């Protein structure tokens, strides 16, 4: 039996209410009733998800030090969530920017990505994948990472372009 998808992620946060507000108001996650079961915890579901929850948040308090992952300790770099349309990516770029949480935007060839940080500085990625029938050789053979030109991508594919699957094979 092989693993075929990520069911949920769990994060330790300083202030669970602030984190819930961020993931709800900026990224559109919904709060689930299971969040009332454990004091200091919240469970959120991504829009359209069939999971019990996609994100668990556990409060550890304001004295918690920043994550040293990737700088002074090993640890998770980021989670990546996929959006359905290129227009969704544009919408989230505005929401992340408005919240002061947008820290980068990259063109990986077959994927177009935004990078953000939550209230605790934990990084995440929002990705739109070029559908297989729209991929060009230039997309497939892109070397390295370039700056994302979202207006150009919207002009090329349109806001309603649905995300591909996996690496769009």
Secondary structure as GFF3:
##gff-version 3
##sequence-region A 1 169
A	DSSP	beta_strand	9	13	.	.	.	ID=ss1
A	DSSP	alpha_helix	16	25	.	.	.	ID=ss2
A	DSSP	beta_strand	30	31	.	.	.	ID=ss3
A	DSSP	three_ten_helix	33	36	.	.	.	ID=ss4
A	DSSP	beta_strand	41	45	.	.	.	ID=ss5
A	DSSP	beta_strand	55	59	.	.	.	ID=ss6
A	DSSP	beta_strand	79	82	.	.	.	ID=ss7
A	DSSP	alpha_helix	86	98	.	.	.	ID=ss8
A	DSSP	beta_strand	102	107	.	.	.	ID=ss9
A	DSSP	beta_strand	111	117	.	.	.	ID=ss10
A	DSSP	beta_strand	123	129	.	.	.	ID=ss11
A	DSSP	three_ten_helix	132	134	.	.	.	ID=ss12
A	DSSP	alpha_helix	137	140	.	.	.	ID=ss13
A	DSSP	beta_strand	146	147	.	.	.	ID=ss14
A	DSSP	alpha_helix	150	157	.	.	.	ID=ss15
###
